[in-house]
Amino acid sequence: MSKENYSLRPDKSNLPKLTRHRPIITKHLRVYFVKSSSTNSKIAIRIPKKHVKLAVVRNFIRRRLLNQFRESLPNHGIDVLLTISNKIHSAKNEISDILMQEWKLCIQQLRKL
């Protein structure tokens, strides 16, 4: 797979466009999405420090979610903002597994668009 740009910055110009539509909500994730004009899909991942304390765990989660996104939705033309909405009370090695299960359910819903 070629190294393509899948990143989307959650800045002031993109946030209103992404949060305008109704999100997909799970226990720990909130996924905002909008159809893109390009064929490439892009993602912005927000993991607040108050929900996941350790930076190592936040970065590990971010890498796993991005990798799953690249494999699942490469050319669907969807811009996605993924945020963690609740604090996760689990061991640090279980946090990413919990989020990946929820993210896979969200991806199935995004594919139906």
Gaussian input, Z-matrix of N, CA and C with variables (Angstrom, degrees):
# hf/3-21g

backbone

0 1
 N
 C     1     B1
 C     2     B2     1     A1
 N     3     B3     2     A2     1     D1
 C     4     B4     3     A3     2     D2
 C     5     B5     4     A4     3     D3
 N     6     B6     5     A5     4     D4
 C     7     B7     6     A6     5     D5
 C     8     B8     7     A7     6     D6
 N     9     B9     8     A8     7     D7
 C    10    B10     9     A9     8     D8
 C    11    B11    10    A10     9     D9
 N    12    B12    11    A11    10    D10
 C    13    B13    12    A12    11    D11
 C    14    B14    13    A13    12    D12
 N    15    B15    14    A14    13    D13
 C    16    B16    15    A15    14    D14
 C    17    B17    16    A16    15    D15
 N    18    B18    17    A17    16    D16
 C    19    B19    18    A18    17    D17
 C    20    B20    19    A19    18    D18
 N    21    B21    20    A20    19    D19
 C    22    B22    21    A21    20    D20
 C    23    B23    22    A22    21    D21
 N    24    B24    23    A23    22    D22
 C    25    B25    24    A24    23    D23
 C    26    B26    25    A25    24    D24
 N    27    B27    26    A26    25    D25
 C    28    B28    27    A27    26    D26
 C    29    B29    28    A28    27    D27
 N    30    B30    29    A29    28    D28
 C    31    B31    30    A30    29    D29
 C    32    B32    31    A31    30    D30
 N    33    B33    32    A32    31    D31
 C    34    B34    33    A33    32    D32
 C    35    B35    34    A34    33    D33
 N    36    B36    35    A35    34    D34
 C    37    B37    36    A36    35    D35
 C    38    B38    37    A37    36    D36
 N    39    B39    38    A38    37    D37
 C    40    B40    39    A39    38    D38
 C    41    B41    40    A40    39    D39
 N    42    B42    41    A41    40    D40
 C    43    B43    42    A42    41    D41
 C    44    B44    43    A43    42    D42
 N    45    B45    44    A44    43    D43
 C    46    B46    45    A45    44    D44
 C    47    B47    46    A46    45    D45
 N    48    B48    47    A47    46    D46
 C    49    B49    48    A48    47    D47
 C    50    B50    49    A49    48    D48
 N    51    B51    50    A50    49    D49
 C    52    B52    51    A51    50    D50
 C    53    B53    52    A52    51    D51
 N    54    B54    53    A53    52    D52
 C    55    B55    54    A54    53    D53
 C    56    B56    55    A55    54    D54
 N    57    B57    56    A56    55    D55
 C    58    B58    57    A57    56    D56
 C    59    B59    58    A58    57    D57
 N    60    B60    59    A59    58    D58
 C    61    B61    60    A60    59    D59
 C    62    B62    61    A61    60    D60
 N    63    B63    62    A62    61    D61
 C    64    B64    63    A63    62    D62
 C    65    B65    64    A64    63    D63
 N    66    B66    65    A65    64    D64
 C    67    B67    66    A66    65    D65
 C    68    B68    67    A67    66    D66
 N    69    B69    68    A68    67    D67
 C    70    B70    69    A69    68    D68
 C    71    B71    70    A70    69    D69
 N    72    B72    71    A71    70    D70
 C    73    B73    72    A72    71    D71
 C    74    B74    73    A73    72    D72
 N    75    B75    74    A74    73    D73
 C    76    B76    75    A75    74    D74
 C    77    B77    76    A76    75    D75
 N    78    B78    77    A77    76    D76
 C    79    B79    78    A78    77    D77
 C    80    B80    79    A79    78    D78
 N    81    B81    80    A80    79    D79
 C    82    B82    81    A81    80    D80
 C    83    B83    82    A82    81    D81
 N    84    B84    83    A83    82    D82
 C    85    B85    84    A84    83    D83
 C    86    B86    85    A85    84    D84
 N    87    B87    86    A86    85    D85
 C    88    B88    87    A87    86    D86
 C    89    B89    88    A88    87    D87
 N    90    B90    89    A89    88    D88
 C    91    B91    90    A90    89    D89
 C    92    B92    91    A91    90    D90
 N    93    B93    92    A92    91    D91
 C    94    B94    93    A93    92    D92
 C    95    B95    94    A94    93    D93
 N    96    B96    95    A95    94    D94
 C    97    B97    96    A96    95    D95
 C    98    B98    97    A97    96    D96
 N    99    B99    98    A98    97    D97
 C   100   B100    99    A99    98    D98
 C   101   B101   100   A100    99    D99
 N   102   B102   101   A101   100   D100
 C   103   B103   102   A102   101   D101
 C   104   B104   103   A103   102   D102
 N   105   B105   104   A104   103   D103
 C   106   B106   105   A105   104   D104
 C   107   B107   106   A106   105   D105
 N   108   B108   107   A107   106   D106
 C   109   B109   108   A108   107   D107
 C   110   B110   109   A109   108   D108
 N   111   B111   110   A110   109   D109
 C   112   B112   111   A111   110   D110
 C   113   B113   112   A112   111   D111
 N   114   B114   113   A113   112   D112
 C   115   B115   114   A114   113   D113
 C   116   B116   115   A115   114   D114
 N   117   B117   116   A116   115   D115
 C   118   B118   117   A117   116   D116
 C   119   B119   118   A118   117   D117
 N   120   B120   119   A119   118   D118
 C   121   B121   120   A120   119   D119
 C   122   B122   121   A121   120   D120
 N   123   B123   122   A122   121   D121
 C   124   B124   123   A123   122   D122
 C   125   B125   124   A124   123   D123
 N   126   B126   125   A125   124   D124
 C   127   B127   126   A126   125   D125
 C   128   B128   127   A127   126   D126
 N   129   B129   128   A128   127   D127
 C   130   B130   129   A129   128   D128
 C   131   B131   130   A130   129   D129
 N   132   B132   131   A131   130   D130
 C   133   B133   132   A132   131   D131
 C   134   B134   133   A133   132   D132
 N   135   B135   134   A134   133   D133
 C   136   B136   135   A135   134   D134
 C   137   B137   136   A136   135   D135
 N   138   B138   137   A137   136   D136
 C   139   B139   138   A138   137   D137
 C   140   B140   139   A139   138   D138
 N   141   B141   140   A140   139   D139
 C   142   B142   141   A141   140   D140
 C   143   B143   142   A142   141   D141
 N   144   B144   143   A143   142   D142
 C   145   B145   144   A144   143   D143
 C   146   B146   145   A145   144   D144
 N   147   B147   146   A146   145   D145
 C   148   B148   147   A147   146   D146
 C   149   B149   148   A148   147   D147
 N   150   B150   149   A149   148   D148
 C   151   B151   150   A150   149   D149
 C   152   B152   151   A151   150   D150
 N   153   B153   152   A152   151   D151
 C   154   B154   153   A153   152   D152
 C   155   B155   154   A154   153   D153
 N   156   B156   155   A155   154   D154
 C   157   B157   156   A156   155   D155
 C   158   B158   157   A157   156   D156
 N   159   B159   158   A158   157   D157
 C   160   B160   159   A159   158   D158
 C   161   B161   160   A160   159   D159
 N   162   B162   161   A161   160   D160
 C   163   B163   162   A162   161   D161
 C   164   B164   163   A163   162   D162
 N   165   B165   164   A164   163   D163
 C   166   B166   165   A165   164   D164
 C   167   B167   166   A166   165   D165
 N   168   B168   167   A167   166   D166
 C   169   B169   168   A168   167   D167
 C   170   B170   169   A169   168   D168
 N   171   B171   170   A170   169   D169
 C   172   B172   171   A171   170   D170
 C   173   B173   172   A172   171   D171
 N   174   B174   173   A173   172   D172
 C   175   B175   174   A174   173   D173
 C   176   B176   175   A175   174   D174
 N   177   B177   176   A176   175   D175
 C   178   B178   177   A177   176   D176
 C   179   B179   178   A178   177   D177
 N   180   B180   179   A179   178   D178
 C   181   B181   180   A180   179   D179
 C   182   B182   181   A181   180   D180
 N   183   B183   182   A182   181   D181
 C   184   B184   183   A183   182   D182
 C   185   B185   184   A184   183   D183
 N   186   B186   185   A185   184   D184
 C   187   B187   186   A186   185   D185
 C   188   B188   187   A187   186   D186
 N   189   B189   188   A188   187   D187
 C   190   B190   189   A189   188   D188
 C   191   B191   190   A190   189   D189
 N   192   B192   191   A191   190   D190
 C   193   B193   192   A192   191   D191
 C   194   B194   193   A193   192   D192
 N   195   B195   194   A194   193   D193
 C   196   B196   195   A195   194   D194
 C   197   B197   196   A196   195   D195
 N   198   B198   197   A197   196   D196
 C   199   B199   198   A198   197   D197
 C   200   B200   199   A199   198   D198
 N   201   B201   200   A200   199   D199
 C   202   B202   201   A201   200   D200
 C   203   B203   202   A202   201   D201
 N   204   B204   203   A203   202   D202
 C   205   B205   204   A204   203   D203
 C   206   B206   205   A205   204   D204
 N   207   B207   206   A206   205   D205
 C   208   B208   207   A207   206   D206
 C   209   B209   208   A208   207   D207
 N   210   B210   209   A209   208   D208
 C   211   B211   210   A210   209   D209
 C   212   B212   211   A211   210   D210
 N   213   B213   212   A212   211   D211
 C   214   B214   213   A213   212   D212
 C   215   B215   214   A214   213   D213
 N   216   B216   215   A215   214   D214
 C   217   B217   216   A216   215   D215
 C   218   B218   217   A217   216   D216
 N   219   B219   218   A218   217   D217
 C   220   B220   219   A219   218   D218
 C   221   B221   220   A220   219   D219
 N   222   B222   221   A221   220   D220
 C   223   B223   222   A222   221   D221
 C   224   B224   223   A223   222   D222
 N   225   B225   224   A224   223   D223
 C   226   B226   225   A225   224   D224
 C   227   B227   226   A226   225   D225
 N   228   B228   227   A227   226   D226
 C   229   B229   228   A228   227   D227
 C   230   B230   229   A229   228   D228
 N   231   B231   230   A230   229   D229
 C   232   B232   231   A231   230   D230
 C   233   B233   232   A232   231   D231
 N   234   B234   233   A233   232   D232
 C   235   B235   234   A234   233   D233
 C   236   B236   235   A235   234   D234
 N   237   B237   236   A236   235   D235
 C   238   B238   237   A237   236   D236
 C   239   B239   238   A238   237   D237
 N   240   B240   239   A239   238   D238
 C   241   B241   240   A240   239   D239
 C   242   B242   241   A241   240   D240
 N   243   B243   242   A242   241   D241
 C   244   B244   243   A243   242   D242
 C   245   B245   244   A244   243   D243
 N   246   B246   245   A245   244   D244
 C   247   B247   246   A246   245   D245
 C   248   B248   247   A247   246   D246
 N   249   B249   248   A248   247   D247
 C   250   B250   249   A249   248   D248
 C   251   B251   250   A250   249   D249
 N   252   B252   251   A251   250   D250
 C   253   B253   252   A252   251   D251
 C   254   B254   253   A253   252   D252
 N   255   B255   254   A254   253   D253
 C   256   B256   255   A255   254   D254
 C   257   B257   256   A256   255   D255
 N   258   B258   257   A257   256   D256
 C   259   B259   258   A258   257   D257
 C   260   B260   259   A259   258   D258
 N   261   B261   260   A260   259   D259
 C   262   B262   261   A261   260   D260
 C   263   B263   262   A262   261   D261
 N   264   B264   263   A263   262   D262
 C   265   B265   264   A264   263   D263
 C   266   B266   265   A265   264   D264
 N   267   B267   266   A266   265   D265
 C   268   B268   267   A267   266   D266
 C   269   B269   268   A268   267   D267
 N   270   B270   269   A269   268   D268
 C   271   B271   270   A270   269   D269
 C   272   B272   271   A271   270   D270
 N   273   B273   272   A272   271   D271
 C   274   B274   273   A273   272   D272
 C   275   B275   274   A274   273   D273
 N   276   B276   275   A275   274   D274
 C   277   B277   276   A276   275   D275
 C   278   B278   277   A277   276   D276
 N   279   B279   278   A278   277   D277
 C   280   B280   279   A279   278   D278
 C   281   B281   280   A280   279   D279
 N   282   B282   281   A281   280   D280
 C   283   B283   282   A282   281   D281
 C   284   B284   283   A283   282   D282
 N   285   B285   284   A284   283   D283
 C   286   B286   285   A285   284   D284
 C   287   B287   286   A286   285   D285
 N   288   B288   287   A287   286   D286
 C   289   B289   288   A288   287   D287
 C   290   B290   289   A289   288   D288
 N   291   B291   290   A290   289   D289
 C   292   B292   291   A291   290   D290
 C   293   B293   292   A292   291   D291
 N   294   B294   293   A293   292   D292
 C   295   B295   294   A294   293   D293
 C   296   B296   295   A295   294   D294
 N   297   B297   296   A296   295   D295
 C   298   B298   297   A297   296   D296
 C   299   B299   298   A298   297   D297
 N   300   B300   299   A299   298   D298
 C   301   B301   300   A300   299   D299
 C   302   B302   301   A301   300   D300
 N   303   B303   302   A302   301   D301
 C   304   B304   303   A303   302   D302
 C   305   B305   304   A304   303   D303
 N   306   B306   305   A305   304   D304
 C   307   B307   306   A306   305   D305
 C   308   B308   307   A307   306   D306
 N   309   B309   308   A308   307   D307
 C   310   B310   309   A309   308   D308
 C   311   B311   310   A310   309   D309
 N   312   B312   311   A311   310   D310
 C   313   B313   312   A312   311   D311
 C   314   B314   313   A313   312   D312
 N   315   B315   314   A314   313   D313
 C   316   B316   315   A315   314   D314
 C   317   B317   316   A316   315   D315
 N   318   B318   317   A317   316   D316
 C   319   B319   318   A318   317   D317
 C   320   B320   319   A319   318   D318
 N   321   B321   320   A320   319   D319
 C   322   B322   321   A321   320   D320
 C   323   B323   322   A322   321   D321
 N   324   B324   323   A323   322   D322
 C   325   B325   324   A324   323   D323
 C   326   B326   325   A325   324   D324
 N   327   B327   326   A326   325   D325
 C   328   B328   327   A327   326   D326
 C   329   B329   328   A328   327   D327
 N   330   B330   329   A329   328   D328
 C   331   B331   330   A330   329   D329
 C   332   B332   331   A331   330   D330
 N   333   B333   332   A332   331   D331
 C   334   B334   333   A333   332   D332
 C   335   B335   334   A334   333   D333
 N   336   B336   335   A335   334   D334
 C   337   B337   336   A336   335   D335
 C   338   B338   337   A337   336   D336

   B1=1.4495
   B2=1.5273
   B3=1.2854
   B4=1.4513
   B5=1.5173
   B6=1.3164
   B7=1.4619
   B8=1.5211
   B9=1.3245
   B10=1.4563
   B11=1.5144
   B12=1.3041
   B13=1.4485
   B14=1.5263
   B15=1.3234
   B16=1.4540
   B17=1.5211
   B18=1.3318
   B19=1.4599
   B20=1.5218
   B21=1.2967
   B22=1.4525
   B23=1.5154
   B24=1.3150
   B25=1.4634
   B26=1.5248
   B27=1.3271
   B28=1.4674
   B29=1.5276
   B30=1.3266
   B31=1.4597
   B32=1.5284
   B33=1.3124
   B34=1.4663
   B35=1.5234
   B36=1.3181
   B37=1.4663
   B38=1.5317
   B39=1.3294
   B40=1.4633
   B41=1.5227
   B42=1.3260
   B43=1.4661
   B44=1.5224
   B45=1.3241
   B46=1.4716
   B47=1.5260
   B48=1.3117
   B49=1.4632
   B50=1.5300
   B51=1.3268
   B52=1.4593
   B53=1.5239
   B54=1.3196
   B55=1.4658
   B56=1.5218
   B57=1.3054
   B58=1.4656
   B59=1.5287
   B60=1.3158
   B61=1.4612
   B62=1.5242
   B63=1.2975
   B64=1.4605
   B65=1.5338
   B66=1.3348
   B67=1.4650
   B68=1.5243
   B69=1.3229
   B70=1.4590
   B71=1.5263
   B72=1.3262
   B73=1.4571
   B74=1.5252
   B75=1.3387
   B76=1.4592
   B77=1.5243
   B78=1.3130
   B79=1.4584
   B80=1.5236
   B81=1.3298
   B82=1.4601
   B83=1.5209
   B84=1.3189
   B85=1.4645
   B86=1.5196
   B87=1.3103
   B88=1.4564
   B89=1.5288
   B90=1.3264
   B91=1.4628
   B92=1.5214
   B93=1.3341
   B94=1.4629
   B95=1.5233
   B96=1.3118
   B97=1.4616
   B98=1.5146
   B99=1.3206
   B100=1.4562
   B101=1.5264
   B102=1.3226
   B103=1.4647
   B104=1.5242
   B105=1.3074
   B106=1.4556
   B107=1.5227
   B108=1.3226
   B109=1.4615
   B110=1.5282
   B111=1.3297
   B112=1.4612
   B113=1.5254
   B114=1.3261
   B115=1.4621
   B116=1.5184
   B117=1.3224
   B118=1.4604
   B119=1.5189
   B120=1.3197
   B121=1.4575
   B122=1.5241
   B123=1.3349
   B124=1.4611
   B125=1.5167
   B126=1.3375
   B127=1.4586
   B128=1.5252
   B129=1.3198
   B130=1.4627
   B131=1.5213
   B132=1.3233
   B133=1.4632
   B134=1.5196
   B135=1.3411
   B136=1.4605
   B137=1.5206
   B138=1.3241
   B139=1.4579
   B140=1.5246
   B141=1.3244
   B142=1.4639
   B143=1.5270
   B144=1.3133
   B145=1.4530
   B146=1.5232
   B147=1.3189
   B148=1.4669
   B149=1.5306
   B150=1.3353
   B151=1.4619
   B152=1.5217
   B153=1.3264
   B154=1.4701
   B155=1.5200
   B156=1.3245
   B157=1.4657
   B158=1.5303
   B159=1.3135
   B160=1.4610
   B161=1.5273
   B162=1.3299
   B163=1.4641
   B164=1.5262
   B165=1.3140
   B166=1.4616
   B167=1.5285
   B168=1.3104
   B169=1.4618
   B170=1.5258
   B171=1.3440
   B172=1.4732
   B173=1.5211
   B174=1.3157
   B175=1.4683
   B176=1.5238
   B177=1.3256
   B178=1.4641
   B179=1.5251
   B180=1.3252
   B181=1.4660
   B182=1.5197
   B183=1.3298
   B184=1.4605
   B185=1.5282
   B186=1.3355
   B187=1.4688
   B188=1.5267
   B189=1.3235
   B190=1.4748
   B191=1.5214
   B192=1.3345
   B193=1.4602
   B194=1.5251
   B195=1.3303
   B196=1.4604
   B197=1.5269
   B198=1.3194
   B199=1.4607
   B200=1.5305
   B201=1.3135
   B202=1.4664
   B203=1.5260
   B204=1.3276
   B205=1.4626
   B206=1.5234
   B207=1.3254
   B208=1.4707
   B209=1.5198
   B210=1.3279
   B211=1.4630
   B212=1.5267
   B213=1.3268
   B214=1.4625
   B215=1.5220
   B216=1.3205
   B217=1.4726
   B218=1.5274
   B219=1.3252
   B220=1.4616
   B221=1.5226
   B222=1.3199
   B223=1.4657
   B224=1.5258
   B225=1.2989
   B226=1.4618
   B227=1.5255
   B228=1.3245
   B229=1.4602
   B230=1.5172
   B231=1.3251
   B232=1.4578
   B233=1.5210
   B234=1.3326
   B235=1.4570
   B236=1.5223
   B237=1.3330
   B238=1.4609
   B239=1.5232
   B240=1.3241
   B241=1.4600
   B242=1.5137
   B243=1.3265
   B244=1.4523
   B245=1.5219
   B246=1.3212
   B247=1.4596
   B248=1.5205
   B249=1.3090
   B250=1.4581
   B251=1.5137
   B252=1.3259
   B253=1.4551
   B254=1.5200
   B255=1.3185
   B256=1.4626
   B257=1.5152
   B258=1.3193
   B259=1.4512
   B260=1.5218
   B261=1.3204
   B262=1.4537
   B263=1.5238
   B264=1.3132
   B265=1.4583
   B266=1.5256
   B267=1.3199
   B268=1.4630
   B269=1.5160
   B270=1.3107
   B271=1.4545
   B272=1.5226
   B273=1.3333
   B274=1.4649
   B275=1.5215
   B276=1.3440
   B277=1.4624
   B278=1.5260
   B279=1.3266
   B280=1.4610
   B281=1.5252
   B282=1.3209
   B283=1.4636
   B284=1.5231
   B285=1.3267
   B286=1.4660
   B287=1.5279
   B288=1.3339
   B289=1.4678
   B290=1.5265
   B291=1.3252
   B292=1.4665
   B293=1.5217
   B294=1.3301
   B295=1.4662
   B296=1.5224
   B297=1.3201
   B298=1.4643
   B299=1.5280
   B300=1.3223
   B301=1.4652
   B302=1.5243
   B303=1.3322
   B304=1.4629
   B305=1.5280
   B306=1.3208
   B307=1.4625
   B308=1.5242
   B309=1.3301
   B310=1.4655
   B311=1.5265
   B312=1.3247
   B313=1.4647
   B314=1.5275
   B315=1.3232
   B316=1.4700
   B317=1.5230
   B318=1.3248
   B319=1.4652
   B320=1.5244
   B321=1.3287
   B322=1.4641
   B323=1.5249
   B324=1.3233
   B325=1.4624
   B326=1.5243
   B327=1.3380
   B328=1.4632
   B329=1.5256
   B330=1.3142
   B331=1.4658
   B332=1.5183
   B333=1.3137
   B334=1.4633
   B335=1.5226
   B336=1.3198
   B337=1.4708
   B338=1.5117
   A1=108.34
   A2=116.78
   A3=120.40
   A4=110.37
   A5=115.02
   A6=121.48
   A7=108.33
   A8=116.50
   A9=121.51
   A10=109.50
   A11=116.46
   A12=121.48
   A13=109.64
   A14=116.21
   A15=121.90
   A16=111.32
   A17=117.50
   A18=119.34
   A19=111.83
   A20=114.23
   A21=123.19
   A22=106.22
   A23=117.33
   A24=120.01
   A25=110.20
   A26=116.11
   A27=118.83
   A28=111.19
   A29=116.51
   A30=120.13
   A31=110.71
   A32=116.47
   A33=121.35
   A34=113.20
   A35=117.81
   A36=119.32
   A37=112.25
   A38=117.93
   A39=121.27
   A40=114.07
   A41=117.86
   A42=119.88
   A43=114.18
   A44=120.28
   A45=117.78
   A46=112.89
   A47=116.98
   A48=120.99
   A49=110.72
   A50=117.26
   A51=121.03
   A52=112.98
   A53=117.80
   A54=120.29
   A55=113.00
   A56=118.20
   A57=122.32
   A58=111.65
   A59=117.26
   A60=121.90
   A61=111.02
   A62=115.63
   A63=121.52
   A64=110.08
   A65=118.27
   A66=120.40
   A67=112.78
   A68=114.51
   A69=121.86
   A70=105.26
   A71=116.80
   A72=120.28
   A73=109.57
   A74=115.36
   A75=121.81
   A76=107.36
   A77=116.74
   A78=119.89
   A79=112.32
   A80=117.54
   A81=121.22
   A82=114.38
   A83=118.51
   A84=121.34
   A85=111.33
   A86=114.17
   A87=122.12
   A88=105.54
   A89=116.43
   A90=121.74
   A91=109.06
   A92=115.56
   A93=121.80
   A94=107.43
   A95=117.04
   A96=119.73
   A97=109.88
   A98=114.87
   A99=121.75
   A100=107.16
   A101=116.14
   A102=120.40
   A103=108.91
   A104=115.56
   A105=121.61
   A106=110.29
   A107=115.74
   A108=119.52
   A109=111.40
   A110=117.13
   A111=120.08
   A112=109.68
   A113=116.20
   A114=120.21
   A115=112.04
   A116=117.97
   A117=120.92
   A118=110.51
   A119=115.87
   A120=121.50
   A121=109.06
   A122=116.07
   A123=121.28
   A124=109.15
   A125=115.02
   A126=120.15
   A127=110.56
   A128=115.24
   A129=123.04
   A130=106.07
   A131=116.50
   A132=121.44
   A133=108.51
   A134=116.24
   A135=121.69
   A136=108.68
   A137=115.32
   A138=120.96
   A139=107.04
   A140=118.20
   A141=120.36
   A142=112.06
   A143=114.86
   A144=121.13
   A145=111.67
   A146=117.01
   A147=118.24
   A148=112.39
   A149=118.03
   A150=120.64
   A151=112.39
   A152=117.49
   A153=122.54
   A154=106.34
   A155=116.58
   A156=121.59
   A157=114.00
   A158=117.87
   A159=120.74
   A160=112.13
   A161=115.80
   A162=121.01
   A163=111.43
   A164=116.75
   A165=120.63
   A166=110.14
   A167=116.19
   A168=120.69
   A169=110.21
   A170=117.56
   A171=120.62
   A172=110.95
   A173=117.45
   A174=120.96
   A175=111.65
   A176=117.23
   A177=121.09
   A178=110.53
   A179=116.13
   A180=120.95
   A181=110.28
   A182=116.69
   A183=121.88
   A184=110.94
   A185=116.92
   A186=120.56
   A187=111.64
   A188=117.25
   A189=120.04
   A190=111.67
   A191=116.90
   A192=120.08
   A193=111.33
   A194=116.86
   A195=120.81
   A196=111.27
   A197=116.76
   A198=120.35
   A199=111.10
   A200=117.05
   A201=120.74
   A202=110.77
   A203=116.82
   A204=121.60
   A205=110.69
   A206=117.11
   A207=121.31
   A208=111.83
   A209=115.91
   A210=119.89
   A211=112.35
   A212=117.28
   A213=120.57
   A214=114.84
   A215=117.70
   A216=120.80
   A217=112.27
   A218=119.93
   A219=118.86
   A220=114.41
   A221=118.59
   A222=120.72
   A223=112.67
   A224=117.27
   A225=120.61
   A226=112.57
   A227=118.11
   A228=120.74
   A229=113.37
   A230=116.48
   A231=121.77
   A232=108.97
   A233=116.75
   A234=121.77
   A235=107.43
   A236=116.35
   A237=121.56
   A238=110.02
   A239=116.37
   A240=123.22
   A241=106.59
   A242=116.67
   A243=122.36
   A244=108.22
   A245=117.73
   A246=121.62
   A247=109.45
   A248=115.11
   A249=120.26
   A250=106.35
   A251=116.53
   A252=120.37
   A253=114.42
   A254=118.43
   A255=121.38
   A256=110.66
   A257=115.02
   A258=119.95
   A259=108.59
   A260=115.71
   A261=121.32
   A262=107.92
   A263=116.16
   A264=121.46
   A265=108.99
   A266=116.00
   A267=122.53
   A268=108.29
   A269=115.15
   A270=119.61
   A271=108.86
   A272=116.14
   A273=118.98
   A274=113.71
   A275=117.83
   A276=118.78
   A277=112.31
   A278=118.48
   A279=121.57
   A280=112.93
   A281=117.18
   A282=121.14
   A283=111.41
   A284=117.19
   A285=119.16
   A286=111.33
   A287=117.85
   A288=119.75
   A289=111.36
   A290=116.47
   A291=120.84
   A292=110.08
   A293=116.33
   A294=120.54
   A295=112.15
   A296=117.51
   A297=119.89
   A298=111.32
   A299=117.64
   A300=119.97
   A301=110.54
   A302=116.43
   A303=119.78
   A304=111.23
   A305=117.42
   A306=121.71
   A307=110.83
   A308=117.55
   A309=120.32
   A310=111.24
   A311=117.14
   A312=120.12
   A313=111.08
   A314=116.38
   A315=120.56
   A316=111.20
   A317=117.03
   A318=120.95
   A319=110.56
   A320=117.26
   A321=120.03
   A322=110.93
   A323=117.09
   A324=120.27
   A325=111.34
   A326=117.38
   A327=120.56
   A328=111.72
   A329=117.90
   A330=120.78
   A331=112.11
   A332=116.95
   A333=120.97
   A334=112.59
   A335=117.86
   A336=120.64
   A337=112.22
   D1=133.00
   D2=179.96
   D3=-74.10
   D4=155.49
   D5=-179.03
   D6=-81.27
   D7=97.64
   D8=-179.87
   D9=-105.55
   D10=162.75
   D11=-179.60
   D12=-88.17
   D13=111.75
   D14=178.89
   D15=-106.61
   D16=2.67
   D17=-173.23
   D18=-85.26
   D19=144.69
   D20=177.39
   D21=-133.58
   D22=124.31
   D23=-178.30
   D24=-81.96
   D25=128.76
   D26=177.47
   D27=-83.51
   D28=65.04
   D29=-178.37
   D30=-98.83
   D31=-174.28
   D32=-174.36
   D33=-63.38
   D34=-26.33
   D35=-179.44
   D36=-80.70
   D37=-30.61
   D38=-177.43
   D39=-91.48
   D40=-30.84
   D41=-175.20
   D42=-59.96
   D43=-47.59
   D44=179.77
   D45=-61.88
   D46=-35.85
   D47=179.26
   D48=-65.56
   D49=-40.40
   D50=-176.87
   D51=-78.92
   D52=-36.81
   D53=-174.85
   D54=-87.50
   D55=0.37
   D56=179.83
   D57=-66.89
   D58=-35.01
   D59=-176.14
   D60=-92.08
   D61=163.18
   D62=-179.74
   D63=-70.42
   D64=131.38
   D65=-177.32
   D66=-83.79
   D67=165.82
   D68=167.80
   D69=-89.63
   D70=123.84
   D71=-174.68
   D72=-118.49
   D73=128.47
   D74=172.18
   D75=-118.72
   D76=-170.03
   D77=-176.99
   D78=-62.45
   D79=-40.28
   D80=-176.27
   D81=-118.92
   D82=-10.40
   D83=-175.73
   D84=-118.42
   D85=150.58
   D86=170.67
   D87=-131.48
   D88=120.61
   D89=-174.52
   D90=-117.49
   D91=112.00
   D92=174.35
   D93=-96.20
   D94=144.65
   D95=-178.33
   D96=-149.23
   D97=155.12
   D98=175.30
   D99=-151.20
   D100=144.09
   D101=176.17
   D102=-65.47
   D103=138.69
   D104=-178.49
   D105=-101.45
   D106=156.26
   D107=177.14
   D108=-76.61
   D109=-24.10
   D110=177.92
   D111=-91.35
   D112=168.27
   D113=179.65
   D114=-83.82
   D115=-19.33
   D116=-179.86
   D117=-79.46
   D118=142.53
   D119=175.55
   D120=-92.25
   D121=145.74
   D122=178.52
   D123=-132.16
   D124=152.98
   D125=-177.27
   D126=-137.74
   D127=143.44
   D128=170.25
   D129=-121.11
   D130=130.88
   D131=-177.22
   D132=-117.26
   D133=124.30
   D134=178.21
   D135=-116.34
   D136=120.19
   D137=176.95
   D138=-124.88
   D139=97.72
   D140=-178.19
   D141=-65.60
   D142=146.33
   D143=-179.64
   D144=-63.63
   D145=-30.60
   D146=-178.60
   D147=-72.38
   D148=-16.22
   D149=177.76
   D150=-95.11
   D151=-35.99
   D152=176.61
   D153=-131.54
   D154=108.42
   D155=-169.63
   D156=-68.91
   D157=-48.02
   D158=-172.75
   D159=-79.08
   D160=130.56
   D161=179.52
   D162=-64.22
   D163=-34.36
   D164=179.04
   D165=-61.58
   D166=-42.59
   D167=-179.92
   D168=-69.83
   D169=-41.18
   D170=178.06
   D171=-59.67
   D172=-45.03
   D173=-179.96
   D174=-67.52
   D175=-37.73
   D176=177.78
   D177=-63.52
   D178=-43.86
   D179=177.98
   D180=-62.48
   D181=-44.76
   D182=-179.56
   D183=-59.33
   D184=-44.33
   D185=179.62
   D186=-64.83
   D187=-42.44
   D188=-179.92
   D189=-65.74
   D190=-42.75
   D191=179.72
   D192=-65.21
   D193=-41.78
   D194=179.39
   D195=-64.90
   D196=-41.28
   D197=179.11
   D198=-63.91
   D199=-42.85
   D200=177.91
   D201=-64.15
   D202=-37.65
   D203=177.99
   D204=-63.86
   D205=-43.98
   D206=179.31
   D207=-60.26
   D208=-40.51
   D209=-178.32
   D210=-74.17
   D211=-33.84
   D212=-171.02
   D213=-92.25
   D214=-39.71
   D215=-173.62
   D216=-128.83
   D217=55.97
   D218=-175.64
   D219=-70.53
   D220=-39.19
   D221=-173.21
   D222=-127.89
   D223=40.45
   D224=179.09
   D225=-92.20
   D226=-9.96
   D227=179.09
   D228=67.68
   D229=43.87
   D230=-179.32
   D231=-122.87
   D232=132.97
   D233=170.58
   D234=-97.54
   D235=130.63
   D236=-172.82
   D237=-126.02
   D238=135.70
   D239=169.80
   D240=-115.30
   D241=115.67
   D242=-178.28
   D243=-109.98
   D244=123.34
   D245=178.05
   D246=-125.89
   D247=146.97
   D248=172.62
   D249=-89.13
   D250=123.79
   D251=-170.19
   D252=-101.01
   D253=-19.42
   D254=-178.42
   D255=-132.57
   D256=152.83
   D257=174.88
   D258=-69.65
   D259=139.82
   D260=-178.19
   D261=-104.18
   D262=119.29
   D263=-178.76
   D264=-99.22
   D265=80.14
   D266=179.08
   D267=-148.50
   D268=171.62
   D269=174.97
   D270=-66.66
   D271=151.73
   D272=-173.66
   D273=-63.23
   D274=-26.04
   D275=178.35
   D276=-80.76
   D277=-13.61
   D278=179.16
   D279=-94.87
   D280=-16.97
   D281=-175.10
   D282=-60.44
   D283=-47.75
   D284=-177.29
   D285=-66.78
   D286=-32.94
   D287=177.79
   D288=-66.44
   D289=-40.60
   D290=177.86
   D291=-61.53
   D292=-47.02
   D293=-178.49
   D294=-67.47
   D295=-36.12
   D296=179.78
   D297=-65.97
   D298=-37.02
   D299=177.28
   D300=-63.13
   D301=-44.07
   D302=178.84
   D303=-67.75
   D304=-38.09
   D305=-179.23
   D306=-65.04
   D307=-38.14
   D308=178.50
   D309=-64.32
   D310=-35.97
   D311=175.56
   D312=-66.13
   D313=-38.79
   D314=178.23
   D315=-66.32
   D316=-38.66
   D317=179.21
   D318=-62.51
   D319=-39.53
   D320=177.77
   D321=-60.67
   D322=-38.77
   D323=178.18
   D324=-70.41
   D325=-36.71
   D326=179.32
   D327=-68.37
   D328=-32.39
   D329=179.19
   D330=-65.52
   D331=-26.24
   D332=-178.84
   D333=-73.56
   D334=-13.50
   D335=-178.62
   D336=-70.33

